[in-house]
Amino acid sequence: IFVIALFILFIISLIRYKKNMNIAEYLYTQPLIFKWPVIYLLFFITLIYGRYGISFEPQEFIYFQF
């Protein structure tokens, strides 16, 4: 997860340096075919990491009612 996060931050920094704009402006100028998959990907990554993040313990849920 750390390497993926660093890669995303690197891409964002590269866009800011090359295009001289922030990531929201860059996404706004892109066609819809590019914007929506990026938005959905970020949404699902947030959901998955929120559910299975650092504090996820599968044994805790299995033995919850014992």
C-alpha positions as CSV (number, residue, x, y, z in Angstrom):
1,I,0.0,0.0,0.0
2,F,2.9,2.3,0.8
3,V,4.5,1.9,-2.6
4,I,1.2,2.5,-4.4
5,A,0.6,5.6,-2.3
6,L,4.1,6.9,-3.2
7,F,3.6,6.2,-6.8
8,I,0.3,8.1,-6.8
9,L,1.9,11.0,-5.1
10,F,4.8,11.0,-7.6
11,I,2.3,11.1,-10.5
12,I,0.5,14.0,-8.9
13,S,3.7,15.9,-8.3
14,L,4.7,15.2,-11.9
15,I,1.4,16.6,-13.2
16,R,1.8,19.7,-11.0
17,Y,5.3,20.3,-12.2
18,K,4.7,19.6,-15.9
19,K,1.3,21.1,-16.3
20,N,1.6,23.8,-13.6
21,M,-1.9,23.0,-12.2
22,N,-3.3,21.0,-9.3
23,I,-4.8,17.5,-9.8
24,A,-8.4,18.8,-9.6
25,E,-7.9,21.2,-12.5
26,Y,-6.1,18.5,-14.4
27,L,-9.0,16.0,-14.0
28,Y,-11.5,18.7,-14.8
29,T,-9.8,19.3,-18.2
30,Q,-9.8,15.6,-19.1
31,P,-12.5,13.9,-21.1
32,L,-15.3,12.0,-19.3
33,I,-13.9,8.6,-20.5
34,F,-10.9,9.3,-18.3
35,K,-12.5,11.2,-15.4
36,W,-15.1,8.7,-14.3
37,P,-12.8,5.6,-14.0
38,V,-10.4,7.7,-11.9
39,I,-13.2,8.8,-9.6
40,Y,-14.7,5.3,-9.3
41,L,-11.2,3.9,-8.6
42,L,-10.5,6.4,-5.9
43,F,-13.9,5.8,-4.4
44,F,-13.5,2.0,-4.3
45,I,-10.0,2.3,-2.9
46,T,-11.3,4.4,-0.1
47,L,-14.1,1.9,0.6
48,I,-11.8,-1.1,0.6
49,Y,-9.0,0.5,2.7
50,G,-11.6,1.8,5.1
51,R,-13.0,-1.7,5.6
52,Y,-9.7,-3.7,5.5
53,G,-7.3,-1.1,6.8
54,I,-4.7,-1.2,9.4
55,S,-7.0,-2.2,12.3
56,F,-8.7,-5.1,10.4
57,E,-8.7,-8.4,12.4
58,P,-10.5,-11.2,10.7
59,Q,-10.4,-13.4,13.9
60,E,-12.1,-10.7,15.8
61,F,-15.2,-10.9,13.7
62,I,-15.3,-14.7,13.6
63,Y,-15.2,-15.1,17.4
64,F,-17.2,-12.0,18.1
65,Q,-20.2,-13.8,19.7
66,F,-18.3,-16.5,21.6
